[in-house]
């Protein structure tokens, strides 16, 4: 392996680690396509006869911190996300999960438990 390739791999791993540290929320579901579709749905709103109607919590509220997520146990996938413009994270998660369930998505937002390091 060339030195430049190794440096690129190291940079990418550092970027991923930094992105994961910024997020205390993850979206978990059956595959990466479902996760990305859910993020788009949450960010854009519901299609109606009047066009796209934003959800009660607004538009563009969820930012994916990865492009492709990563596999986790149980054959599922996870992607770290960051909330934009919200004051009540737990309420947002409950509302978004209800919305996803009501529209047939098989994925769910979870808040990560962050333990302080000593």
C-alpha positions, -999 to +999 in steps of 0.1 A: +000+000+000+013+034-009+020+061+017-006+084+001-033+057+002-026+050+038-028+087+046-061+090+028-075+060+048-063+076+081-079+109+072-112+092+064-112+073+096-105+105+116-133+123+098-157+095+106-146+094+143-151+132+146-185+131+130-196+103+154-185+124+183-207+153+172-238+132+172-257+118+201-285+106+178-286+077+153-311+064+129-313+026+128-331+005+102-330-025+079-307-010+052-289+022+042-315+031+015-343+031+041-322+053+063-315+078+036-351+078+024-363+085+060-339+114+064-351+129+031-387+124+042-382+140+075-364+169+059-388+176+031-423+169+044-454+151+031-465+152-005-501+166-007-522+180-035-508+214-025-472+202-029-447+194-002-460+203+033-433+205+060-438+185+092-448+202+124-411+204+135-401+222+103-379+215+072-343+204+070-341+195+107-320+163+103-284+162+090-267+129+082-231+128+094-222+099+071-229+091+035-232+054+038-239+045+074-225+013+088-237-022+096-246-031+132-256-064+148-288-080+139-284-073+102-294-036+106-277-004+097-270+028+116-262+063+105-253+092+129-274+123+125-274+158+140-305+178+147-307+214+135-328+240+152-345+221+180-348+229+217-363+196+228-344+166+215-365+139+231-398+154+218-383+157+183-373+120+184-407+109+196-425+130+169-402+119+141-405+082+151-443+084+151-442+101+117-418+074+103-440+046+117-472+062+103-457+064+068-444+028+067-407+033+075-390+005+093-363+026+109-362+046+141-343+075+157-324+067+190-307+091+213-273+077+224-264+076+260-232+096+264-212+088+295-186+113+306-150+100+306-131+102+338 
